[in-house]
Amino acid sequence: MKNLTKIFIICSIGIIVSLGLFFAVVNPTLSQIDDAKNQVSSKQSELQTLEEQIVTYKNSQTDLAQASQKDIIDSILVKRQDLTLPIQEIEQAAVISGVTESMQIQDPSLSQVSTPAVVSGKATLDEIPYSLAVSGNFNQLVTFMQYLEALPHFTEVSGFDFSASAGQSNSGQLFLHSGNITGTINAVFFTKKQ
């Protein structure tokens, strides 16, 4: 046999063995790698779905907590005929803080002049405007405002105007301040619509 024939036979056997190795070892390994890649992709999509479900679950918990607080909010709002309760709370706050107050309530159903809403976008609530004429020293008024802020029934202050009470001059022409403050607090009660 000639050298050329030997080389050709050796190369042919090498190619056949290489193809055999490729189809017997490399191709199944590539298939396994491709299957593993598909499994990883599937697991990633499952993980993303689970993360979305976790976010949905947390949002649902928040919504449920807000819905459970709806009962608390509902108990804070009074019906129009039960307005005596928040009025009594304001009067008690005035007594506790030592402020002298007088309240004037404007019934919007009787008023011919329509006033703009203090808080807009309340489809289920009515506003009953009222004004308080108050008098006391600085600490008393601050304490009264703190009580007013923490009342268990909703009220919204729309404005206030305070001024120092007039003083007097003594015989030596020194002007002495009384230390009292008088003012007006304008606010609204919120009641459930009838």
C-alpha positions in Angstrom: 0.0 0.0 0.0 1.1 3.3 -0.7 1.6 6.0 1.8 -1.1 8.1 0.3 -3.7 5.3 0.7 -2.6 4.8 4.3 -3.0 8.5 5.0 -6.4 8.5 3.3 -7.6 5.5 5.3 -6.3 7.0 8.6 -8.0 10.3 7.8 -11.3 8.6 6.9 -11.2 6.5 10.1 -10.4 9.7 12.1 -13.4 11.5 10.6 -15.6 8.5 11.2 -14.5 8.3 14.9 -14.8 12.0 15.3 -18.4 12.0 13.9 -19.1 9.0 16.1 -17.8 10.8 19.2 -19.8 13.9 18.2 -23.1 12.0 17.8 -22.5 9.7 20.8 -21.1 12.2 23.3 -21.2 15.8 22.3 -24.7 15.9 20.8 -26.4 14.3 23.9 -24.5 16.7 26.1 -25.7 19.6 24.0 -29.2 18.3 24.3 -28.9 18.1 28.1 -27.5 21.6 28.2 -30.4 22.8 26.1 -32.9 21.0 28.4 -31.2 22.5 31.4 -31.5 26.0 29.8 -35.2 25.4 29.1 -35.7 24.3 32.8 -33.9 27.4 34.1 -36.1 29.6 31.8 -39.2 27.8 33.1 -38.1 28.2 36.7 -37.4 32.0 36.1 -40.9 32.5 34.7 -42.3 30.6 37.7 -40.3 32.8 40.0 -41.5 35.9 38.3 -45.1 34.7 38.6 -44.6 34.0 42.3 -43.1 37.4 42.9 -46.1 39.0 41.2 -48.4 36.9 43.4 -46.5 38.1 46.5 -46.9 41.7 45.5 -50.6 41.1 44.8 -51.0 39.4 48.2 -49.3 42.3 50.0 -51.5 44.8 48.2 -54.6 42.7 49.2 -53.5 42.7 52.8 -53.2 46.5 52.7 -56.6 46.8 51.1 -58.1 44.5 53.7 -56.5 46.6 56.5 -58.0 49.7 55.0 -61.4 48.0 54.7 -61.2 47.0 58.3 -60.5 50.6 59.2 -63.6 51.6 57.3 -65.7 50.6 60.4 -63.6 52.9 62.6 -64.0 55.8 60.2 -67.7 55.0 59.9 -68.1 55.3 63.7 -66.2 58.6 63.7 -68.7 60.2 61.3 -72.0 61.2 62.8 -75.4 61.7 61.3 -76.8 65.2 61.1 -79.2 64.5 64.0 -76.3 63.3 66.2 -74.3 66.5 65.9 -74.9 67.2 69.6 -72.1 64.7 70.3 -69.2 66.6 68.6 -70.7 69.9 70.0 -70.5 68.5 73.5 -66.9 67.3 72.8 -65.9 70.9 71.8 -67.6 72.3 74.9 -65.8 69.8 77.1 -62.5 70.7 75.4 -63.2 74.4 76.2 -64.0 73.6 79.8 -60.9 71.4 80.3 -58.6 73.9 78.6 -60.1 76.9 80.5 -61.2 78.7 77.3 -64.4 80.7 77.1 -66.2 79.8 73.9 -69.5 80.4 72.2 -70.5 78.5 69.1 -72.6 79.6 66.1 -73.7 76.9 63.6 -74.8 77.8 60.1 -77.3 75.4 58.6 -76.5 75.2 54.9 -80.0 74.0 54.1 -81.4 77.2 55.5 -78.8 79.5 54.0 -79.6 81.2 50.7 -75.9 81.9 50.1 -73.9 78.9 49.0 -70.4 78.7 50.5 -67.6 76.7 48.8 -66.7 73.4 50.3 -63.8 73.4 52.7 -62.8 69.9 51.5 -63.8 68.9 48.0 -64.5 65.5 46.6 -66.7 64.1 49.4 -69.6 62.5 47.8 -70.9 60.8 50.9 -70.4 63.7 53.4 -72.1 66.9 54.2 -70.3 70.0 55.7 -72.0 71.9 58.5 -70.1 75.2 59.0 -69.7 76.6 62.5 -67.7 79.4 64.1 -66.3 79.6 67.6 -65.7 82.8 69.4 -63.0 82.0 71.9 -61.2 83.8 74.7 -58.3 82.8 77.0 -54.6 83.1 77.5 -52.1 81.7 75.1 -51.6 78.4 76.9 -55.3 77.9 77.2 -55.9 78.5 73.5 -53.0 76.2 72.5 -54.4 73.5 74.7 -57.9 74.0 73.2 -56.6 73.8 69.7 -54.8 70.5 70.6 -58.1 69.2 71.9 -59.9 70.4 68.8 -57.3 68.6 66.6 -57.7 65.3 68.6 -61.5 65.1 68.8 -62.8 61.7 68.0 -65.3 63.1 65.4 -64.2 64.7 62.2 -64.0 68.5 62.1 -61.9 70.7 59.8 -60.7 74.2 60.7 -61.0 76.4 57.7 -59.6 79.6 59.2 -59.0 81.5 62.4 -58.3 85.0 63.6 -56.7 85.8 66.9 -55.8 89.1 68.5 -54.6 90.3 71.9 -57.2 91.7 74.1 -57.0 95.4 74.7 -54.9 96.5 77.6 -55.0 99.5 79.9 -52.6 102.1 81.0 -51.9 102.6 84.7 -51.5 105.9 86.4 -47.9 106.2 85.4 -48.9 105.9 81.7 -47.4 102.4 81.3 -49.5 100.3 79.0 -50.4 96.9 80.6 -51.5 94.0 78.5 -54.2 91.8 79.9 -52.6 88.6 78.6 -55.8 87.4 77.1 -56.4 86.5 73.5 -59.7 86.7 71.7 -60.5 85.2 68.4 -62.7 83.4 66.0 -62.3 79.8 64.7 -64.2 78.9 61.5 -64.6 75.2 60.9 -67.0 72.6 59.6 -68.5 69.4 61.0 -68.6 66.4 58.6 -71.8 64.4 58.7 -73.0 61.4 56.8 -75.2 62.3 53.8 -78.8 61.5 54.4 
